Amino acid sequence: MIRELTCVECPMGCKITVKEENGVKEFSGYSCPRGKMYAENEIVDPKRVVTSTVKLVGGGVLPVKTDAPVSKKEMFKVMEVINSITVSAPVKTGDVIKENVYGANIISAKTVK
């Protein structure tokens, strides 16, 4: 099996080819160690930063995100937690809204007074 990935670790956007045969994976096309690590992680356990909004007391919404990537397998569970959160202002960008949600904190992506 052959998979082609575009590395997102830096602006170069290397085109990485992953060949898998009998459980052995061969990587090519990356120009730095971060690219190889990205490809290995993407094949084994892809992760993403989750962005969404939470309700604000009194109306409106606050944009939030995870402060670290979470496994794609856990994204729907992370969203269930995010959807259950209501926040009161004031909130500053970077404030932790909820700690340790599947390995990441939910943080504010905006200041609301």
C-alpha positions in Angstrom: 0.0 0.0 0.0 1.2 3.5 -0.8 0.0 6.7 0.9 1.0 10.2 0.0 0.9 12.9 2.6 1.7 16.6 2.6 3.7 17.6 5.7 2.2 20.5 7.7 5.1 20.8 10.2 6.6 23.8 8.4 5.9 26.0 5.4 7.9 23.7 3.0 4.9 21.3 2.6 7.0 18.3 1.7 5.3 15.6 -0.3 5.9 12.4 1.8 5.4 8.9 0.4 4.7 6.1 2.8 5.1 2.6 1.4 3.8 -0.2 3.6 4.6 -3.8 2.8 4.2 -6.7 5.2 4.0 -4.3 8.2 7.2 -2.5 7.3 6.8 1.2 6.5 9.2 3.1 4.3 9.1 6.9 4.3 10.5 9.1 1.5 10.2 12.7 0.4 10.7 14.5 3.8 13.5 17.0 4.1 13.9 17.1 7.9 13.3 14.8 10.9 10.1 16.6 11.8 8.6 15.5 8.4 9.4 11.9 9.1 7.9 12.1 12.6 4.8 13.8 11.2 4.3 11.0 8.6 4.9 8.3 11.2 2.4 9.8 13.6 -0.1 10.4 10.8 0.0 6.7 9.8 -0.1 5.3 13.4 -2.3 7.8 15.3 -3.3 11.0 13.5 -3.9 14.0 15.8 -5.6 17.3 15.3 -6.2 20.5 17.2 -9.9 20.9 17.9 -11.5 24.3 17.4 -15.1 25.2 18.4 -17.1 27.5 20.5 -18.7 27.3 24.0 -21.7 29.2 25.3 -21.3 32.4 27.2 -23.6 33.2 30.2 -25.9 35.9 29.0 -25.7 35.0 25.4 -23.2 34.6 22.6 -20.3 32.2 22.2 -16.6 32.1 22.9 -14.2 30.5 20.5 -12.1 27.8 22.0 -9.4 25.3 21.0 -7.3 22.5 22.4 -3.9 23.6 23.4 -2.4 20.4 21.9 -3.5 18.0 19.2 -5.7 15.1 20.2 -6.2 11.8 18.6 -8.7 11.8 15.8 -10.3 8.8 17.5 -11.1 11.0 20.5 -12.4 14.1 18.6 -16.1 13.4 19.0 -15.6 12.8 22.7 -13.7 16.1 23.0 -16.6 17.8 21.2 -19.1 16.3 23.7 -17.1 17.9 26.5 -16.9 21.2 24.7 -20.6 21.2 24.0 -21.3 20.8 27.7 -19.4 23.9 28.7 -20.8 27.3 29.6 -18.4 30.2 30.5 -18.9 33.5 32.3 -17.1 36.6 31.1 -14.5 38.0 31.6 -12.2 35.6 29.8 -8.8 36.3 28.3 -7.1 34.6 25.3 -5.3 31.6 26.5 -7.3 31.1 29.7 -7.8 27.4 30.5 -11.5 26.7 30.2 -11.3 23.0 31.0 -8.3 21.0 32.0 -7.1 17.6 30.7 -9.7 16.7 28.1 -8.3 13.6 26.4 -4.7 14.9 26.9 -5.3 18.5 26.1 -6.7 21.6 27.8 -9.6 23.6 26.3 -8.4 27.2 26.1 -10.0 30.5 25.1 -9.2 31.7 21.7 -10.5 35.3 22.3 -10.7 37.9 25.0 -14.3 38.7 26.1 -15.0 41.4 28.7 
